[in-house]
Amino acid sequence: MRRVGLGVLFFAWLYGVPFLFVVGLVRRVSSPYVPTHAAARAFGSTTETLLTTAVVLNLALPIVGALLARLARDNYWIRHFAWSPAGVVLIYLVVALAGSLATGPLFSWTPPVGLGAG
């Protein structure tokens, strides 16, 4: 059973974290139609939550997985989690590159409402 748990943890990091980043980045650079200021703030808040969750999980899941694999003395998953720090750095670099190519800041920024319309 512990092998299944470690596998779920590993694949949640390997596929789930990049998925959260992609969804968050797509939402961040999109301009959805929202009828009210409150709806726009809710959309931005959800986007911020997705990106923050992805950042935290990208660091936490490999560390927790490596510790649990070592505690379980499961060499198969120890080998899988051994290279995960390189994957963590790679994911952060890709997100940083995407952030540098974006038209505005990706985290913790809300555009002003009603200013400078023309």
N, CA, C and O atoms as a GROMACS GRO file, in nm:
protein
  472
    1MET      N    1   0.082  -0.120   0.000
    1MET     CA    2   0.000   0.000   0.000
    1MET      C    3   0.086   0.126   0.000
    1MET      O    4   0.049   0.226  -0.062
    2ARG      N    5   0.201   0.122   0.069
    2ARG     CA    6   0.284   0.242   0.074
    2ARG      C    7   0.344   0.275  -0.062
    2ARG      O    8   0.370   0.391  -0.094
    3ARG      N    9   0.366   0.170  -0.145
    3ARG     CA   10   0.417   0.197  -0.279
    3ARG      C   11   0.315   0.276  -0.360
    3ARG      O   12   0.352   0.365  -0.437
    4VAL      N   13   0.189   0.244  -0.342
    4VAL     CA   14   0.085   0.316  -0.414
    4VAL      C   15   0.080   0.462  -0.366
    4VAL      O   16   0.069   0.554  -0.446
    5GLY      N   17   0.090   0.482  -0.235
    5GLY     CA   18   0.089   0.617  -0.180
    5GLY      C   19   0.205   0.701  -0.229
    5GLY      O   20   0.188   0.818  -0.264
    6LEU      N   21   0.324   0.642  -0.233
    6LEU     CA   22   0.441   0.714  -0.283
    6LEU      C   23   0.428   0.742  -0.433
    6LEU      O   24   0.471   0.847  -0.481
    7GLY      N   25   0.368   0.649  -0.505
    7GLY     CA   26   0.345   0.671  -0.648
    7GLY      C   27   0.247   0.785  -0.673
    7GLY      O   28   0.268   0.867  -0.762
    8VAL      N   29   0.141   0.789  -0.594
    8VAL     CA   30   0.043   0.898  -0.607
    8VAL      C   31   0.110   1.031  -0.576
    8VAL      O   32   0.088   1.130  -0.646
    9LEU      N   33   0.193   1.034  -0.472
    9LEU     CA   34   0.264   1.156  -0.436
    9LEU      C   35   0.358   1.201  -0.548
    9LEU      O   36   0.363   1.319  -0.582
   10PHE      N   37   0.431   1.106  -0.604
   10PHE     CA   38   0.526   1.138  -0.710
   10PHE      C   39   0.455   1.189  -0.835
   10PHE      O   40   0.495   1.292  -0.891
   11PHE      N   41   0.352   1.120  -0.878
   11PHE     CA   42   0.283   1.160  -1.000
   11PHE      C   43   0.197   1.284  -0.980
   11PHE      O   44   0.171   1.358  -1.075
   12ALA      N   45   0.151   1.308  -0.857
   12ALA     CA   46   0.082   1.435  -0.828
   12ALA      C   47   0.179   1.551  -0.847
   12ALA      O   48   0.141   1.657  -0.898
   13TRP      N   49   0.304   1.532  -0.805
   13TRP     CA   50   0.404   1.636  -0.826
   13TRP      C   51   0.441   1.648  -0.974
   13TRP      O   52   0.448   1.758  -1.030
   14LEU      N   53   0.466   1.534  -1.038
   14LEU     CA   54   0.517   1.533  -1.174
   14LEU      C   55   0.416   1.590  -1.275
   14LEU      O   56   0.455   1.658  -1.370
   15TYR      N   57   0.288   1.561  -1.256
   15TYR     CA   58   0.186   1.606  -1.351
   15TYR      C   59   0.093   1.712  -1.293
   15TYR      O   60   0.049   1.801  -1.365
   16GLY      N   61   0.063   1.703  -1.165
   16GLY     CA   62  -0.032   1.796  -1.104
   16GLY      C   63   0.021   1.937  -1.090
   16GLY      O   64  -0.050   2.034  -1.118
   17VAL      N   65   0.146   1.950  -1.046
   17VAL     CA   66   0.204   2.083  -1.027
   17VAL      C   67   0.218   2.158  -1.160
   17VAL      O   68   0.177   2.274  -1.168
   18PRO      N   69   0.273   2.097  -1.264
   18PRO     CA   70   0.276   2.171  -1.392
   18PRO      C   71   0.136   2.206  -1.443
   18PRO      O   72   0.117   2.311  -1.504
   19PHE      N   73   0.039   2.119  -1.419
   19PHE     CA   74  -0.098   2.149  -1.460
   19PHE      C   75  -0.149   2.274  -1.388
   19PHE      O   76  -0.209   2.361  -1.450
   20LEU      N   77  -0.125   2.282  -1.256
   20LEU     CA   78  -0.168   2.400  -1.181
   20LEU      C   79  -0.098   2.525  -1.232
   20LEU      O   80  -0.160   2.631  -1.244
   21PHE      N   81   0.031   2.514  -1.262
   21PHE     CA   82   0.103   2.629  -1.316
   21PHE      C   83   0.046   2.672  -1.451
   21PHE      O   84   0.025   2.791  -1.474
   22VAL      N   85   0.019   2.578  -1.538
   22VAL     CA   86  -0.034   2.612  -1.671
   22VAL      C   87  -0.171   2.678  -1.658
   22VAL      O   88  -0.197   2.780  -1.722
   23VAL      N   89  -0.258   2.621  -1.577
   23VAL     CA   90  -0.391   2.679  -1.558
   23VAL      C   91  -0.379   2.819  -1.499
   23VAL      O   92  -0.446   2.912  -1.544
   24GLY      N   93  -0.294   2.834  -1.398
   24GLY     CA   94  -0.276   2.966  -1.336
   24GLY      C   95  -0.218   3.068  -1.432
   24GLY      O   96  -0.263   3.183  -1.435
   25LEU      N   97  -0.119   3.026  -1.512
   25LEU     CA   98  -0.059   3.120  -1.607
   25LEU      C   99  -0.155   3.157  -1.719
   25LEU      O  100  -0.158   3.273  -1.762
   26VAL      N  101  -0.233   3.061  -1.766
   26VAL     CA  102  -0.333   3.092  -1.869
   26VAL      C  103  -0.437   3.189  -1.814
   26VAL      O  104  -0.476   3.284  -1.882
   27ARG      N  105  -0.482   3.164  -1.693
   27ARG     CA  106  -0.579   3.255  -1.632
   27ARG      C  107  -0.518   3.393  -1.611
   27ARG      O  108  -0.587   3.494  -1.626
   28ARG      N  109  -0.390   3.398  -1.576
   28ARG     CA  110  -0.325   3.525  -1.546
   28ARG      C  111  -0.310   3.613  -1.669
   28ARG      O  112  -0.325   3.735  -1.661
   29VAL      N  113  -0.283   3.553  -1.782
   29VAL     CA  114  -0.261   3.634  -1.902
   29VAL      C  115  -0.388   3.651  -1.986
   29VAL      O  116  -0.387   3.723  -2.086
   30SER      N  117  -0.498   3.586  -1.946
   30SER     CA  118  -0.622   3.600  -2.021
   30SER      C  119  -0.699   3.724  -1.974
   30SER      O  120  -0.674   3.776  -1.866
   31SER      N  121  -0.789   3.768  -2.056
   31SER     CA  122  -0.874   3.883  -2.024
   31SER      C  123  -1.020   3.839  -2.031
   31SER      O  124  -1.088   3.868  -2.129
   32PRO      N  125  -1.068   3.769  -1.930
   32PRO     CA  126  -1.206   3.721  -1.935
   32PRO      C  127  -1.305   3.836  -1.914
   32PRO      O  128  -1.274   3.936  -1.849
   33TYR      N  129  -1.421   3.819  -1.970
   33TYR     CA  130  -1.526   3.918  -1.946
   33TYR      C  131  -1.589   3.888  -1.811
   33TYR      O  132  -1.642   3.780  -1.789
   34VAL      N  133  -1.582   3.983  -1.723
   34VAL     CA  134  -1.650   3.972  -1.594
   34VAL      C  135  -1.734   4.099  -1.576
   34VAL      O  136  -1.683   4.209  -1.594
   35PRO      N  137  -1.860   4.084  -1.541
   35PRO     CA  138  -1.950   4.199  -1.540
   35PRO      C  139  -1.929   4.298  -1.426
   35PRO      O  140  -1.967   4.414  -1.438
   36THR      N  141  -1.869   4.255  -1.316
   36THR     CA  142  -1.855   4.345  -1.202
   36THR      C  143  -1.712   4.345  -1.150
   36THR      O  144  -1.632   4.257  -1.179
   37HIS      N  145  -1.684   4.448  -1.073
   37HIS     CA  146  -1.552   4.458  -1.010
   37HIS      C  147  -1.530   4.342  -0.912
   37HIS      O  148  -1.419   4.288  -0.904
   38ALA      N  149  -1.634   4.304  -0.840
   38ALA     CA  150  -1.622   4.192  -0.744
   38ALA      C  151  -1.591   4.062  -0.817
   38ALA      O  152  -1.512   3.981  -0.767
   39ALA      N  153  -1.652   4.041  -0.933
   39ALA     CA  154  -1.624   3.919  -1.010
   39ALA      C  155  -1.480   3.920  -1.061
   39ALA      O  156  -1.415   3.815  -1.064
   40ALA      N  157  -1.431   4.036  -1.100
   40ALA     CA  158  -1.292   4.046  -1.145
   40ALA      C  159  -1.195   4.017  -1.030
   40ALA      O  160  -1.095   3.949  -1.050
   41ARG      N  161  -1.225   4.068  -0.912
   41ARG     CA  162  -1.140   4.040  -0.796
   41ARG      C  163  -1.145   3.892  -0.760
   41ARG      O  164  -1.042   3.835  -0.722
   42ALA      N  165  -1.262   3.830  -0.770
   42ALA     CA  166  -1.273   3.686  -0.741
   42ALA      C  167  -1.194   3.605  -0.842
   42ALA      O  168  -1.129   3.507  -0.805
   43PHE      N  169  -1.199   3.644  -0.969
   43PHE     CA  170  -1.122   3.575  -1.073
   43PHE      C  171  -0.972   3.587  -1.043
   43PHE      O  172  -0.899   3.488  -1.051
   44GLY      N  173  -0.928   3.706  -1.009
   44GLY     CA  174  -0.787   3.728  -0.976
   44GLY      C  175  -0.745   3.653  -0.851
   44GLY      O  176  -0.633   3.601  -0.844
   45SER      N  177  -0.833   3.647  -0.753
   45SER     CA  178  -0.802   3.575  -0.629
   45SER      C  179  -0.787   3.425  -0.655
   45SER      O  180  -0.697   3.361  -0.600
   46THR      N  181  -0.874   3.370  -0.738
   46THR     CA  182  -0.863   3.228  -0.773
   46THR      C  183  -0.734   3.200  -0.848
   46THR      O  184  -0.667   3.100  -0.823
   47THR      N  185  -0.699   3.289  -0.940
   47THR     CA  186  -0.575   3.274  -1.015
   47THR      C  187  -0.454   3.278  -0.922
   47THR      O  188  -0.363   3.197  -0.934
   48GLU      N  189  -0.454   3.373  -0.830
   48GLU     CA  190  -0.345   3.385  -0.733
   48GLU      C  191  -0.335   3.259  -0.647
   48GLU      O  192  -0.225   3.212  -0.617
   49THR      N  193  -0.449   3.204  -0.606
   49THR     CA  194  -0.450   3.082  -0.527
   49THR      C  195  -0.392   2.964  -0.605
   49THR      O  196  -0.315   2.886  -0.550
   50LEU      N  197  -0.427   2.952  -0.731
   50LEU     CA  198  -0.372   2.844  -0.815
   50LEU      C  199  -0.220   2.855  -0.825
   50LEU      O  200  -0.149   2.755  -0.809
   51LEU      N  201  -0.170   2.974  -0.853
   51LEU     CA  202  -0.025   2.992  -0.869
   51LEU      C  203   0.049   2.971  -0.737
   51LEU      O  204   0.156   2.910  -0.736
   52THR      N  205  -0.005   3.022  -0.628
   52THR     CA  206   0.059   3.004  -0.497
   52THR      C  207   0.060   2.858  -0.456
   52THR      O  208   0.160   2.808  -0.404
   53THR      N  209  -0.051   2.789  -0.479
   53THR     CA  210  -0.058   2.646  -0.448
   53THR      C  211   0.044   2.568  -0.530
   53THR      O  212   0.110   2.478  -0.477
   54ALA      N  213   0.059   2.601  -0.656
   54ALA     CA  214   0.157   2.532  -0.740
   54ALA      C  215   0.299   2.555  -0.691
   54ALA      O  216   0.380   2.463  -0.690
   55VAL      N  217   0.330   2.678  -0.649
   55VAL     CA  218   0.465   2.708  -0.598
   55VAL      C  219   0.493   2.627  -0.472
   55VAL      O  220   0.600   2.568  -0.458
   56VAL      N  221   0.397   2.625  -0.380
   56VAL     CA  222   0.417   2.553  -0.254
   56VAL      C  223   0.426   2.402  -0.277
   56VAL      O  224   0.515   2.337  -0.223
   57LEU      N  225   0.336   2.348  -0.358
   57LEU     CA  226   0.338   2.203  -0.383
   57LEU      C  227   0.461   2.160  -0.460
   57LEU      O  228   0.510   2.048  -0.442
   58ASN      N  229   0.513   2.246  -0.546
   58ASN     CA  230   0.634   2.212  -0.621
   58ASN      C  231   0.752   2.189  -0.528
   58ASN      O  232   0.838   2.107  -0.556
   59LEU      N  233   0.756   2.261  -0.418
   59LEU     CA  234   0.863   2.241  -0.322
   59LEU      C  235   0.830   2.131  -0.221
   59LEU      O  236   0.916   2.051  -0.186
   60ALA      N  237   0.705   2.127  -0.175
   60ALA     CA  238   0.669   2.038  -0.065
   60ALA      C  239   0.656   1.891  -0.106
   60ALA      O  240   0.705   1.804  -0.034
   61LEU      N  241   0.593   1.862  -0.218
   61LEU     CA  242   0.568   1.722  -0.255
   61LEU      C  243   0.696   1.640  -0.274
   61LEU      O  244   0.702   1.528  -0.223
   62PRO      N  245   0.798   1.690  -0.343
   62PRO     CA  246   0.920   1.610  -0.355
   62PRO      C  247   0.992   1.588  -0.221
   62PRO      O  248   1.047   1.481  -0.197
   63ILE      N  249   0.990   1.689  -0.135
   63ILE     CA  250   1.055   1.675  -0.004
   63ILE      C  251   0.982   1.571   0.080
   63ILE      O  252   1.044   1.482   0.138
   64VAL      N  253   0.850   1.582   0.085
   64VAL     CA  254   0.771   1.486   0.162
   64VAL      C  255   0.786   1.346   0.104
   64VAL      O  256   0.802   1.249   0.178
   65GLY      N  257   0.782   1.335  -0.028
   65GLY     CA  258   0.799   1.204  -0.092
   65GLY      C  259   0.934   1.142  -0.064
   65GLY      O  260   0.942   1.022  -0.036
   66ALA      N  261   1.040   1.221  -0.070
   66ALA     CA  262   1.174   1.169  -0.042
   66ALA      C  263   1.185   1.124   0.103
   66ALA      O  264   1.244   1.019   0.131
   67LEU      N  265   1.130   1.201   0.194
   67LEU     CA  266   1.134   1.162   0.336
   67LEU      C  267   1.054   1.035   0.362
   67LEU      O  268   1.100   0.946   0.432
   68LEU      N  269   0.934   1.027   0.305
   68LEU     CA  270   0.852   0.907   0.326
   68LEU      C  271   0.914   0.783   0.261
   68LEU      O  272   0.908   0.674   0.317
   69ALA      N  273   0.974   0.800   0.144
   69ALA     CA  274   1.041   0.686   0.078
   69ALA      C  275   1.159   0.638   0.161
   69ALA      O  276   1.183   0.518   0.173
   70ARG      N  277   1.232   0.733   0.219
   70ARG     CA  278   1.346   0.694   0.303
   70ARG      C  279   1.298   0.626   0.431
   70ARG      O  280   1.357   0.527   0.475
   71LEU      N  281   1.192   0.679   0.491
   71LEU     CA  282   1.138   0.617   0.612
   71LEU      C  283   1.084   0.477   0.584
   71LEU      O  284   1.095   0.388   0.668
   72ALA      N  285   1.026   0.458   0.467
   72ALA     CA  286   0.973   0.327   0.429
   72ALA      C  287   1.082   0.234   0.377
   72ALA      O  288   1.057   0.115   0.356
   73ARG      N  289   1.202   0.287   0.358
   73ARG     CA  290   1.316   0.210   0.304
   73ARG      C  291   1.279   0.146   0.169
   73ARG      O  292   1.312   0.030   0.142
   74ASP      N  293   1.212   0.223   0.087
   74ASP     CA  294   1.169   0.175  -0.044
   74ASP      C  295   1.266   0.230  -0.149
   74ASP      O  296   1.254   0.344  -0.192
   75ASN      N  297   1.361   0.147  -0.189
   75ASN     CA  298   1.466   0.191  -0.282
   75ASN      C  299   1.411   0.235  -0.417
   75ASN      O  300   1.466   0.325  -0.480
   76TYR      N  301   1.303   0.173  -0.460
   76TYR     CA  302   1.244   0.210  -0.588
   76TYR      C  303   1.204   0.357  -0.588
   76TYR      O  304   1.238   0.430  -0.680
   77TRP      N  305   1.132   0.401  -0.484
   77TRP     CA  306   1.086   0.539  -0.479
   77TRP      C  307   1.196   0.633  -0.431
   77TRP      O  308   1.192   0.752  -0.464
   78ILE      N  309   1.291   0.584  -0.357
   78ILE     CA  310   1.406   0.669  -0.321
   78ILE      C  311   1.478   0.711  -0.448
   78ILE      O  312   1.516   0.828  -0.462
   79ARG      N  313   1.496   0.617  -0.542
   79ARG     CA  314   1.561   0.651  -0.670
   79ARG      C  315   1.476   0.751  -0.749
   79ARG      O  316   1.530   0.843  -0.811
   80HIS      N  317   1.345   0.734  -0.747
   80HIS     CA  318   1.258   0.826  -0.822
   80HIS      C  319   1.261   0.966  -0.762
   80HIS      O  320   1.266   1.066  -0.835
   81PHE      N  321   1.259   0.974  -0.630
   81PHE     CA  322   1.259   1.106  -0.566
   81PHE      C  323   1.399   1.167  -0.559
   81PHE      O  324   1.412   1.285  -0.527
   82ALA      N  325   1.503   1.090  -0.587
   82ALA     CA  326   1.640   1.142  -0.579
   82ALA      C  327   1.664   1.252  -0.682
   82ALA      O  328   1.739   1.346  -0.655
   83TRP      N  329   1.604   1.241  -0.798
   83TRP     CA  330   1.624   1.343  -0.901
   83TRP      C  331   1.522   1.455  -0.895
   83TRP      O  332   1.528   1.549  -0.974
   84SER      N  333   1.428   1.447  -0.804
   84SER     CA  334   1.321   1.548  -0.799
   84SER      C  335   1.370   1.690  -0.769
   84SER      O  336   1.307   1.784  -0.816
   85PRO      N  337   1.480   1.711  -0.693
   85PRO     CA  338   1.526   1.851  -0.678
   85PRO      C  339   1.560   1.917  -0.812
   85PRO      O  340   1.536   2.037  -0.830
   86ALA      N  341   1.614   1.841  -0.904
   86ALA     CA  342   1.642   1.897  -1.037
   86ALA      C  343   1.511   1.932  -1.108
   86ALA      O  344   1.503   2.033  -1.177
   87GLY      N  345   1.409   1.849  -1.090
   87GLY     CA  346   1.279   1.878  -1.149
   87GLY      C  347   1.214   2.001  -1.088
   87GLY      O  348   1.150   2.080  -1.157
   88VAL      N  349   1.232   2.018  -0.957
   88VAL     CA  350   1.179   2.136  -0.888
   88VAL      C  351   1.241   2.263  -0.948
   88VAL      O  352   1.170   2.358  -0.981
   89VAL      N  353   1.373   2.262  -0.962
   89VAL     CA  354   1.443   2.378  -1.018
   89VAL      C  355   1.399   2.401  -1.163
   89VAL      O  356   1.378   2.515  -1.204
   90LEU      N  357   1.386   2.295  -1.238
   90LEU     CA  358   1.345   2.308  -1.378
   90LEU      C  359   1.206   2.369  -1.389
   90LEU      O  360   1.183   2.457  -1.473
   91ILE      N  361   1.113   2.324  -1.306
   91ILE     CA  362   0.978   2.380  -1.309
   91ILE      C  363   0.980   2.528  -1.272
   91ILE      O  364   0.913   2.609  -1.336
   92TYR      N  365   1.057   2.564  -1.168
   92TYR     CA  366   1.067   2.705  -1.130
   92TYR      C  367   1.129   2.789  -1.242
   92TYR      O  368   1.085   2.902  -1.265
   93LEU      N  369   1.230   2.735  -1.311
   93LEU     CA  370   1.292   2.809  -1.421
   93LEU      C  371   1.194   2.830  -1.536
   93LEU      O  372   1.190   2.939  -1.595
   94VAL      N  373   1.116   2.729  -1.568
   94VAL     CA  374   1.018   2.742  -1.676
   94VAL      C  375   0.913   2.847  -1.640
   94VAL      O  376   0.874   2.927  -1.724
   95VAL      N  377   0.867   2.846  -1.515
   95VAL     CA  378   0.767   2.945  -1.472
   95VAL      C  379   0.828   3.085  -1.472
   95VAL      O  380   0.762   3.181  -1.509
   96ALA      N  381   0.954   3.096  -1.429
   96ALA     CA  382   1.021   3.227  -1.431
   96ALA      C  383   1.036   3.278  -1.574
   96ALA      O  384   1.018   3.397  -1.600
   97LEU      N  385   1.069   3.189  -1.666
   97LEU     CA  386   1.079   3.227  -1.806
   97LEU      C  387   0.944   3.273  -1.860
   97LEU      O  388   0.935   3.374  -1.931
   98ALA      N  389   0.840   3.199  -1.827
   98ALA     CA  390   0.706   3.239  -1.870
   98ALA      C  391   0.668   3.373  -1.809
   98ALA      O  392   0.604   3.456  -1.874
   99GLY      N  393   0.708   3.394  -1.685
   99GLY     CA  394   0.680   3.522  -1.619
   99GLY      C  395   0.753   3.638  -1.683
   99GLY      O  396   0.700   3.748  -1.692
  100SER      N  397   0.875   3.614  -1.729
  100SER     CA  398   0.951   3.722  -1.793
  100SER      C  399   0.896   3.754  -1.932
  100SER      O  400   0.915   3.866  -1.981
  101LEU      N  401   0.829   3.660  -1.994
  101LEU     CA  402   0.771   3.683  -2.126
  101LEU      C  403   0.630   3.741  -2.119
  101LEU      O  404   0.576   3.787  -2.220
  102ALA      N  405   0.571   3.740  -2.000
  102ALA     CA  406   0.434   3.789  -1.984
  102ALA      C  407   0.432   3.941  -1.996
  102ALA      O  408   0.535   4.008  -1.984
  103THR      N  409   0.315   3.994  -2.021
  103THR     CA  410   0.301   4.138  -2.038
  103THR      C  411   0.292   4.212  -1.906
  103THR      O  412   0.304   4.335  -1.903
  104GLY      N  413   0.272   4.141  -1.796
  104GLY     CA  414   0.263   4.203  -1.665
  104GLY      C  415   0.309   4.107  -1.559
  104GLY      O  416   0.337   3.991  -1.589
  105PRO      N  417   0.319   4.152  -1.435
  105PRO     CA  418   0.360   4.063  -1.326
  105PRO      C  419   0.262   3.946  -1.310
  105PRO      O  420   0.142   3.961  -1.333
  106LEU      N  421   0.313   3.831  -1.270
  106LEU     CA  422   0.228   3.713  -1.258
  106LEU      C  423   0.170   3.696  -1.119
  106LEU      O  424   0.062   3.639  -1.104
  107PHE      N  425   0.239   3.742  -1.017
  107PHE     CA  426   0.195   3.717  -0.881
  107PHE      C  427   0.164   3.849  -0.810
  107PHE      O  428   0.233   3.949  -0.829
  108SER      N  429   0.061   3.847  -0.728
  108SER     CA  430   0.027   3.955  -0.636
  108SER      C  431   0.018   4.091  -0.703
  108SER      O  432   0.077   4.188  -0.655
  109TRP      N  433  -0.054   4.099  -0.810
  109TRP     CA  434  -0.072   4.226  -0.878
  109TRP      C  435  -0.214   4.234  -0.929
  109TRP      O  436  -0.261   4.142  -0.997
  110THR      N  437  -0.281   4.341  -0.897
  110THR     CA  438  -0.416   4.364  -0.946
  110THR      C  439  -0.415   4.493  -1.026
  110THR      O  440  -0.373   4.597  -0.974
  111PRO      N  441  -0.460   4.490  -1.150
  111PRO     CA  442  -0.458   4.612  -1.229
  111PRO      C  443  -0.552   4.716  -1.170
  111PRO      O  444  -0.657   4.681  -1.116
  112PRO      N  445  -0.516   4.843  -1.180
  112PRO     CA  446  -0.605   4.948  -1.129
  112PRO      C  447  -0.735   4.952  -1.210
  112PRO      O  448  -0.736   4.928  -1.330
  113VAL      N  449  -0.842   4.982  -1.141
  113VAL     CA  450  -0.973   4.986  -1.205
  113VAL      C  451  -1.012   5.130  -1.229
  113VAL      O  452  -1.010   5.212  -1.137
  114GLY      N  453  -1.048   5.161  -1.353
  114GLY     CA  454  -1.102   5.293  -1.384
  114GLY      C  455  -0.999   5.404  -1.397
  114GLY      O  456  -1.036   5.521  -1.401
  115LEU      N  457  -0.871   5.371  -1.402
  115LEU     CA  458  -0.768   5.474  -1.414
  115LEU      C  459  -0.713   5.477  -1.555
  115LEU      O  460  -0.693   5.372  -1.616
  116GLY      N  461  -0.687   5.593  -1.606
  116GLY     CA  462  -0.617   5.610  -1.733
  116GLY      C  463  -0.689   5.549  -1.851
  116GLY      O  464  -0.625   5.483  -1.933
  117ALA      N  465  -0.816   5.569  -1.864
  117ALA     CA  466  -0.891   5.508  -1.973
  117ALA      C  467  -0.860   5.573  -2.108
  117ALA      O  468  -0.906   5.524  -2.212
  118GLY      N  469  -0.786   5.678  -2.108
  118GLY     CA  470  -0.764   5.725  -2.240
  118GLY      C  471  -0.692   5.850  -2.254
  118GLY      O  472  -0.669   5.897  -2.366
   0.00000   0.00000   0.00000
